[in-house]
Amino acid sequence: MAKELFAGQKNNRYKIVISKAAISKKNLAPLLKEHRKTLVISDDGVPVNILNKVVAVCKPSTKVFKIILKHGEQAKSIQNFQRILNFLANNNFDRTDLIMAVGGGVVGDISGYVASSYLRGIQFIQVPTTLLAQVDSSVGGKTAINITAGKNLVGAFYNPKGVIIETSVLKNLPTREFKAGLAEVIKYALIQNKPLFSLLRLHADEILSMDPHLIEEIIYLSIQTKAKIVSKDERENGIRAILNFGHTFGHAIEAHGKYKKILHGEAVAKGMKIASKISYLEDLISKKELQEIIALLEKYGFDLSLKQYKYGELKPFIFRDKKIKKGKLNLVLLNKLSNAIVISSFEAKNLSKGLKD
C-alpha cells in the first residue's frame, strides 16, 4: 500500500508518493500528460534497469530525451549546468515541457536548478534513487550547484511538480551509500521527531538489513517532519534552518576533503556529533542526552572520529556557510532531544571544543 503526503504551501503544493513500486503509469502518467517533451537527467551511478523502467513508463505520454552525467559531487558544476541549458535550447524545449531528475541528491539539485532557470522556470519531477535523496533533498524545493568557494552556494528555492519514491531501488545501493542516507533520517529524529528516534533506537538491526516495512516507515516519518517544517518556512527565513542540524560542520568537512574523501551523510554524522557536543557545552542538553545521541550514531556504524580535523582548517568553510546573517554565524543546536533551535549567541571557544574527540 503506497503512502502519500503533501509538501509545500497552499498555492504551491505537490504530492509525494512512497511505495516499493512507485515508478508506475498510475503515479507518473498524471504528472506527464500535459508535457510534449521530457528531459530525463540522470548519472552513470544509477542502474540502467531503473533508468529504463522510468523511460518505459514515460514514453507513451511524452517524447523522452536523456542526459547522463558522470557520477559524483563534481557533477553539480557550472559547466554541466550550462551544458544542460544548451541541450534544452538546442532541442527547442519550451515552458510546457518537463525535466525529470532520476538519481541521487546531486542529480536532483542540478536538475531543479536548471528547471528554475531555463526560460525563467519550467516544471520538474523528482524520482530519487538513493535514501539520502528520498528523505531529504528531493523534498523542500532547494536546488543548487557548487562553485570553487563551496557547496550549494548558487541555487534557487523551486518546488518540484511531484516526487515519486520507489523504495525497492534502494536494494541497488552500495551499503556505504545506504548507511550515509541514514544520517539524514537520524537528523530528523534529533531535531523534531521523538517517535522516529525511538524507532531508530529499537530497530537498528532490521533497518540496517533493509526491512521493507521499516524502510518505508522511516522515509515517511522523515518526509513528514521535513514537510511540516518547510510548509511553515519555504525560503529558510526562520524555522527551516533547523533542517541544517549538523550541516554547517558537515559541509566544512566535505569541502576540506574537496568532496572526495567522505560521503555527505558520513560528514553530516560527524557534524551532528560536533553540534550535539556544542549543545552540551552550551548547557542545552545533558551529558546523558549527548551520550544517547553518540550511541545512536555509533549503532548505525558511523565513524565519528574528528582527530584528522583542526578547527583552524575548517573555520574558513564554516564561516562561508549560508546561515551567516549580518556577519554572524547562526548555529543549529539541540535544546533537549528532538528539539532543535537556531542561536547566534554562543561561546566562540565552544566551536573549537566541539571538534575535539
C-alpha positions in Angstrom: 0.0 0.0 0.0 1.5 3.3 -1.1 2.0 6.1 1.4 1.2 9.6 0.2 1.7 13.0 1.7 1.9 16.6 0.5 4.6 19.3 0.9 4.7 23.0 0.0 2.4 25.9 0.9 -1.2 26.0 -0.2 -0.6 27.7 -3.6 2.4 25.5 -4.4 1.7 22.0 -3.0 3.0 18.8 -4.5 2.3 15.2 -3.8 4.9 12.7 -2.6 4.2 9.0 -3.3 6.2 6.3 -1.3 5.9 2.6 -2.2 8.1 -0.3 -3.2 6.7 0.1 -6.8 6.1 3.8 -7.1 7.6 4.2 -10.6 4.4 3.3 -12.4 2.0 4.6 -15.0 -0.6 5.2 -12.3 1.7 7.6 -10.5 3.6 9.2 -13.4 1.0 9.5 -16.1 -1.0 12.2 -14.4 2.2 14.2 -13.9 3.3 13.8 -17.6 0.1 14.2 -19.5 0.5 18.0 -20.2 4.1 17.7 -21.4 5.0 17.1 -25.0 8.7 16.6 -24.2 10.6 15.4 -21.1 14.4 15.6 -20.5 15.4 12.8 -18.1 18.6 13.8 -16.2 20.5 11.0 -14.5 24.1 9.9 -13.9 26.1 6.8 -14.6 25.8 5.6 -11.0 22.1 4.9 -11.5 21.5 1.3 -12.5 20.4 1.0 -16.2 17.4 -1.1 -15.3 15.9 1.8 -13.1 16.5 4.3 -15.9 15.0 2.0 -18.5 11.9 1.5 -16.3 11.4 5.3 -15.9 11.8 5.8 -19.7 9.4 3.0 -20.5 6.7 4.4 -18.2 7.2 7.9 -19.6 7.3 7.0 -23.3 3.6 6.7 -24.2 2.8 10.1 -22.7 5.8 12.2 -23.7 8.8 12.3 -26.0 11.9 11.4 -23.9 15.4 12.9 -24.1 18.2 11.8 -21.8 21.4 13.4 -20.4 23.6 11.1 -18.3 26.1 12.9 -16.0 29.3 11.5 -14.5 28.5 10.2 -11.0 29.8 12.3 -8.1 29.5 15.7 -6.4 31.6 17.2 -9.2 28.6 16.8 -11.5 27.0 19.8 -9.8 29.2 22.2 -11.8 28.6 25.4 -13.7 29.9 23.5 -16.8 27.2 20.9 -16.5 24.6 23.5 -15.7 25.5 25.3 -18.9 25.6 22.0 -20.9 22.1 21.1 -19.9 20.7 24.6 -20.6 22.2 24.5 -24.1 20.8 21.0 -24.7 17.3 22.2 -23.8 17.6 25.3 -26.1 19.1 23.2 -29.0 16.2 20.8 -28.7 13.6 23.5 -28.6 12.2 22.8 -25.1 9.6 25.4 -24.2 7.7 26.3 -21.0 5.2 23.5 -21.5 8.0 20.8 -21.4 9.4 19.0 -18.4 12.6 17.9 -16.6 12.7 14.7 -14.7 15.5 14.0 -12.2 16.3 10.3 -11.8 19.1 9.8 -9.3 20.6 10.9 -6.0 20.8 14.4 -4.5 23.4 15.6 -7.0 21.1 14.9 -9.9 18.1 16.3 -8.1 19.9 19.5 -7.2 21.3 20.4 -10.6 18.1 19.3 -12.4 16.0 21.5 -10.1 18.3 24.5 -10.6 18.2 24.0 -14.4 14.4 23.8 -14.2 14.2 27.0 -12.1 16.5 28.9 -14.6 15.6 27.7 -18.1 13.1 30.2 -19.6 12.7 31.5 -16.1 11.2 28.3 -14.9 9.8 25.0 -16.3 8.3 22.2 -14.3 10.3 19.2 -13.0 9.7 15.9 -11.2 11.9 14.2 -8.7 12.5 10.4 -8.9 15.1 10.0 -6.1 17.1 6.7 -6.2 19.2 7.0 -3.0 18.0 7.0 0.6 19.7 10.4 1.1 17.7 11.9 -1.7 14.5 10.2 -0.8 14.4 11.5 2.7 16.0 14.9 2.2 17.0 16.6 -1.0 14.0 15.6 -3.2 11.6 17.3 -0.9 11.6 21.0 0.1 12.5 22.8 -3.2 16.1 23.5 -2.5 18.1 23.4 -5.8 21.8 24.2 -6.2 25.2 23.8 -7.9 28.7 24.0 -6.4 31.3 26.6 -7.1 35.0 26.6 -6.1 34.3 28.6 -2.9 31.9 26.0 -1.5 29.0 23.6 -1.8 25.5 24.7 -2.8 26.4 28.4 -2.8 24.5 29.0 -6.1 20.9 27.9 -6.4 17.2 28.6 -6.0 14.1 27.6 -4.0 12.0 25.9 -6.6 9.4 23.2 -5.8 9.0 20.1 -8.0 5.7 19.1 -9.6 5.8 15.8 -7.7 8.1 13.3 -6.0 8.0 9.6 -6.8 9.8 7.5 -4.2 10.3 3.8 -5.1 11.8 2.0 -2.1 12.8 -1.1 -4.0 15.6 0.8 -5.8 17.5 1.0 -2.5 18.5 -2.7 -3.0 20.8 -1.4 -5.7 22.6 1.0 -3.4 26.1 0.1 -2.1 25.9 -0.4 1.7 28.1 2.6 2.4 25.7 4.9 0.5 22.6 3.4 2.2 24.1 4.0 5.6 25.1 7.5 4.7 21.5 8.2 3.9 20.5 7.1 7.4 22.4 10.1 8.8 19.7 12.4 7.4 17.0 10.1 9.0 18.8 10.3 12.3 18.8 14.1 11.8 15.0 14.3 11.6 14.8 12.1 14.8 17.1 14.5 16.6 15.6 17.8 15.5 11.8 17.2 15.8 10.6 13.6 15.8 10.8 11.6 19.1 8.8 8.6 17.7 11.4 8.3 14.9 14.2 8.5 17.5 12.6 5.6 19.4 12.0 3.6 16.2 15.7 4.0 15.1 17.0 3.1 18.5 14.8 -0.1 18.9 15.1 -1.4 15.3 18.6 -0.7 14.2 19.4 -4.3 13.0 16.2 -4.6 10.9 16.7 -1.1 9.4 20.3 -1.9 8.5 19.0 -5.2 7.0 16.6 -3.1 4.9 13.3 -4.5 6.3 10.9 -3.2 3.6 8.1 -2.1 6.1 10.5 -0.2 8.3 12.3 1.5 5.4 9.0 2.8 4.1 8.1 4.0 7.6 11.4 5.8 8.3 11.2 7.5 4.9 7.6 8.5 5.6 8.3 9.9 9.1 11.4 11.8 7.8 9.5 13.4 5.0 6.5 14.1 7.3 8.9 16.0 9.6 10.5 17.9 6.7 7.2 18.8 5.0 5.8 20.2 8.3 8.8 22.4 8.8 9.1 23.5 5.1 5.4 24.4 4.9 5.9 26.9 7.6 9.1 28.4 6.1 9.7 27.7 2.4 12.7 30.1 2.0 14.6 29.4 5.1 13.9 32.7 6.8 13.2 31.0 10.2 12.4 27.5 11.4 13.5 25.8 8.2 17.1 26.4 9.3 16.8 23.6 11.8 17.0 21.2 8.9 20.6 22.1 8.7 21.5 20.4 12.0 25.0 19.0 11.6 25.4 20.5 8.2 27.4 23.6 9.0 30.2 21.3 10.2 29.4 18.5 7.8 29.7 20.8 4.7 33.0 22.2 6.1 34.4 18.6 6.5 33.3 17.8 2.9 34.8 21.0 1.5 38.0 20.4 3.4 38.3 17.0 1.6 37.4 18.6 -1.7 34.2 16.5 -1.8 36.3 13.3 -2.5 37.2 11.8 0.9 33.8 11.4 2.6 30.2 11.0 1.7 27.7 13.7 2.5 25.9 11.6 5.1 29.1 10.5 6.7 30.2 14.1 7.1 26.8 15.1 8.5 27.1 12.3 11.1 30.3 13.9 12.3 28.7 17.3 12.1 25.8 16.1 14.3 28.3 14.9 16.9 30.0 18.3 16.9 26.7 20.2 17.1 25.5 17.9 19.9 28.7 18.4 21.8 28.4 22.2 21.4 24.8 21.9 22.6 26.1 20.1 25.7 28.9 22.7 26.2 26.2 25.5 26.0 24.2 23.7 28.7 21.3 23.0 26.3 21.4 19.2 26.6 22.6 16.9 29.4 25.6 14.6 29.3 23.2 11.7 29.2 21.5 13.1 26.2 24.8 13.7 24.4 25.8 10.1 25.1 22.4 8.8 23.8 23.0 10.8 20.5 26.5 9.4 20.1 25.3 5.9 20.9 22.6 6.1 18.2 25.1 7.3 15.6 27.5 4.5 16.6 24.7 1.9 16.4 24.4 2.7 12.7 28.1 2.3 12.2 29.2 5.9 11.6 32.8 6.8 12.1 32.7 9.7 14.4 36.4 10.3 14.7 37.4 14.0 14.5 41.1 13.8 15.1 42.0 14.5 11.5 40.3 17.9 11.5 41.7 21.0 13.0 39.4 23.9 13.8 41.7 26.4 12.0 41.5 24.4 8.8 37.7 24.1 8.9 37.0 27.7 10.1 37.1 29.3 6.6 34.5 26.8 5.3 32.3 27.2 8.5 32.2 31.0 8.1 31.3 30.7 4.4 28.1 28.9 5.5 24.7 30.1 4.1 23.4 30.6 7.7 25.7 33.6 8.2 23.5 36.6 8.7 24.8 40.2 9.2 28.3 38.7 9.6 27.2 36.4 12.4 27.2 32.6 12.3 23.8 31.0 13.3 24.2 27.6 14.8 21.6 24.9 14.8 21.8 23.2 18.2 19.6 20.9 20.3 17.6 22.2 23.3 16.8 18.7 24.6 16.4 15.7 22.3 14.1 16.1 19.3 14.0 19.9 19.8 16.4 21.9 17.6 16.9 25.6 17.9 18.9 28.3 16.0 21.1 30.5 18.0 23.6 33.3 17.1 24.8 33.9 20.6 27.2 31.3 21.9 30.7 30.9 23.4 33.1 31.1 20.4 35.6 28.8 22.1 32.9 26.0 22.0 33.3 25.8 18.2 36.8 24.5 18.6 36.0 22.5 21.7 33.2 20.7 19.8 35.8 19.4 17.3 37.7 17.6 20.0 37.1 13.8 20.4 
